[in-house]
Amino acid sequence: MKEKPNFLVIIIMICQSLLNRLQLKGNMASVCPVLFLFLAVGWAAMLVMSEIDVQPNETQYEKFIRQHYAENMTVDNCTSTIKERSINLKEKKCKKTNTFIVNVNESQITDVCGNAGYKDHNQRKSKKRFQLINCTLIEPTTYPTCNYTGQKADKCIMIECKNDQPVHFVRGEKCKNIISG
């Protein structure tokens, strides 16, 4: 079986090819270090941009929606939904649990920051039950192969809000004195 060339060998081959086209044979010492530096910096920048900033211009609200709202999700979709939404990507480790709010529209969640919720310390608690899917990591699992199992729950939601928008899912909890719905 043929070995794959390493990164340095590929750079040298590119340098030789460019020098041959430019008819600069033997002058590789002056051109290749600059080309190597350029390609190495570009390669490193691509890795950083693709791995660290999943959504570089994402607001806190958009992040909340990406991580905790899935309108038509089922308990069987935990692994695929978490992967598709890059929930584990930034930390590069498998998140132990993640809760999705399902079978409602986005505005019903946002309304908890207003009249559909009440203040509970520095958080907002919903006045009605929401359908939740709690995704729990199946162990042993190592990143990037993170597998989850899902479980349904009907609970009130506790969230943090900024500018009348949800920005952090705190937990689902038993509802007290609630409105049916």
Secondary structure, DSSP 4 states (H G I P E B T S, - for coil): -PPPPPHHHHHHHHHHHHHHHTT-TT-HHHHHHHHHHHHHHHHHHHHHHHHT-SSTT--HHHHHHHHHB-TT--GGGHHHHHHHTTTTTTTTS--SEEEEEESS-HHHHHGGGTTTEEEETTEEEESB-EEEEEEEEPSS-BTTB--EEEEEEEEEEEEEEETTEEEEEEEEE--SS-B--
